[in-house]
Amino acid sequence: EQLGYYYAVVLPAIQQELRSQGNEMSLAEINQMLNEMFFYEVKTVSWIGKDGVQYVHQLKQPRSKSGATKDEFAYYLDQVIRWANTELGVYIAPPNTLQTES
């Protein structure tokens, strides 16, 4: 249910606004961008360079939504909806307020 809302409502609303701003991103590209912003794990990588200095770098690795708990995905949706409103001026109705026809 949450994933369906994300793909049917959230991503198209963001895509529509981005297009109105001249940015032609596919739904897959928007999904990837949002994953990189809000749904990732931090991996730490370290190595010793030729100069003998140890380097440490933290990488953001996007997570798969299929392994997310309902609460994790709800938190992700909330972050995405808030970002869309704050940064793009897009209002996205929360999933519990949408009407369905019977």
C-alpha positions in Angstrom: 0.0 0.0 0.0 2.7 2.5 0.9 4.9 1.6 -2.1 1.9 1.9 -4.4 1.2 5.4 -3.0 4.8 6.3 -3.5 4.9 5.3 -7.1 1.4 6.4 -8.1 1.2 9.7 -6.2 4.4 10.9 -4.7 6.9 10.4 -7.6 4.5 11.7 -10.3 3.8 14.9 -8.3 7.5 15.6 -7.9 8.1 14.8 -11.6 5.4 17.2 -12.7 7.0 20.1 -10.7 10.5 19.3 -11.9 9.3 19.3 -15.5 7.6 22.7 -14.9 11.1 23.9 -13.9 12.6 22.5 -17.1 14.1 19.3 -15.5 13.2 16.2 -17.5 13.8 13.4 -15.0 12.3 10.0 -15.3 10.5 8.4 -12.4 13.4 6.0 -12.0 15.9 8.9 -11.8 13.7 10.8 -9.3 13.4 7.6 -7.2 17.2 7.2 -7.3 17.8 10.8 -6.3 15.4 10.5 -3.3 17.0 7.2 -2.2 20.4 8.9 -2.2 19.0 11.8 -0.2 16.9 10.0 2.3 17.1 6.2 2.2 20.7 5.0 2.5 23.2 3.3 4.7 26.5 4.8 5.6 29.5 2.6 4.8 33.0 3.5 6.1 35.9 2.7 3.9 39.5 3.1 5.0 42.8 2.6 3.3 46.5 3.5 3.7 47.9 5.5 0.8 51.3 5.3 -0.7 52.3 8.1 1.5 51.7 6.0 4.6 48.7 8.1 5.7 45.4 6.3 6.6 42.4 7.7 4.8 38.8 7.2 6.0 35.8 8.0 3.8 32.1 7.5 4.5 29.9 6.6 1.6 26.2 6.8 1.3 24.8 3.6 -0.2 21.1 3.7 -1.2 19.0 1.0 0.4 16.4 -1.3 -1.2 12.9 -0.4 -0.2 11.9 -4.0 -0.5 13.7 -4.8 2.7 12.3 -1.8 4.6 9.9 -2.2 7.5 6.6 -0.4 7.4 7.9 2.2 9.9 11.1 2.8 8.0 9.2 3.3 4.8 6.7 5.6 6.5 9.5 7.7 7.8 11.1 7.8 4.3 7.7 8.9 2.8 7.4 11.7 5.4 10.9 13.0 4.6 10.2 12.9 0.9 6.8 14.7 1.2 8.3 17.4 3.5 11.2 17.9 1.1 8.9 18.2 -1.9 6.8 20.8 0.0 9.8 22.8 1.3 12.1 22.7 -1.7 9.7 22.4 -4.6 6.5 24.0 -3.2 4.6 20.8 -4.0 1.8 19.7 -1.7 1.4 15.9 -1.6 -1.7 14.7 0.3 -0.8 12.1 3.0 -1.9 8.6 2.0 -4.6 8.4 4.7 -6.4 11.5 3.2 -6.8 10.2 -0.3 -10.3 9.2 -1.4 -10.8 6.0 -3.3 -13.9 5.2 -5.4 -15.9 2.1 -4.5 
